[in-house]
Amino acid sequence: MLRFNEYGYLPPGIHEMTIDELKESILVKGDESVSVWNEPWRRYLVLNLEVLLQPLWQLGFDEVFLDGSFCSIKEKPGDIDAYFELDLKVENRYQALEQVYILAHELNSLSTVPVWNWWEKRPNADGEMKSEMWHQFRCEVYPNCYGVYAFQNQDGGRIKFDQLFRYDENGIEKGIVKLLLKG
């Protein structure tokens, strides 16, 4: 049975589950290691994620990786952070970004709310720049691919989402969820 570790994270590794299993998991319901927990808020986030992911599922993407404070013992995570693998057959970053724009257009055409525009951001109540996806669903789902990066470090090195999700800011390894369309 899945439990939070001594750092308040999922144990290192990839933990597979469907959306229905996620709804019943410790990430929504908590476990005995947490004394304060906001199950209604966490359930709200998962229900939003389920709606948000429908266009991705329709286009044939069958797995999404979840992380962030949602995958920790934080009582009320601000959102759900996620990525999906996008395998691009391109020769340069320009071609990669062009393919990502095309994908965003396809996702928006299948979506009830056009939020698949990662490059357009506006401030939230705290002044942080967030995507429309975040404002509408409190979830951010990004493509993990060449040309799209989660972070750029001080040395100019770029870090993809799959690298960023596996460690916290102190270098502590943490687990992530591989959310599957079907079990």
Steps between C-alpha positions, in 0.01 A plus 500: 500500500628844406615722789679832532866473597688681780542807273127527433528376141397188318780243514751546214392343175200502271165403649244397237127557546187583306291809572258286704787359705636854546164611641525226765874538568688664787550801273131579540405325823826536695639238735573462870823700468314827442300673770360786291368424153272671250333210320223713338760731340714209380193327356407826324847512342473140379154559352636805317796297376264232370312758290818669386657175377210397275648655183835333567333162541302561177822564308644169617723606787445230759721612789570819692750548782397689816718676755529815701351569839202285403729195531604598852349539847427869443152557644370715213718485189463799272455288190591179319815511289523248219672414175447260212761354268503650154733321261593746226687408185661838439843636422495826694324693774301710250344184353432368850317816605303498175382145577406601854291791364323262262429261787366786713262595219377138474452476877311830509271384218400201718476695824194667650727786611801596282775478760772309315716808442799457727681812379219741593506590869340751732553573870313317774398667829861473626643659185645172368468455125275199433350345188131524418487126572600573859244780535217281369591162652773556761703243306790545262577225248804554279657303216833342592695529179793658326455877488272527804669535836378516857790701630821668400774499763752777570753344264254512212435126514148398415311243703207304361193417706591133547827608664350777713220285642724236656683717757410784734701825529728331755580207273279254687362236265124469493240285335265602223169362375463354155132557432374245249199535274419134561620259764 
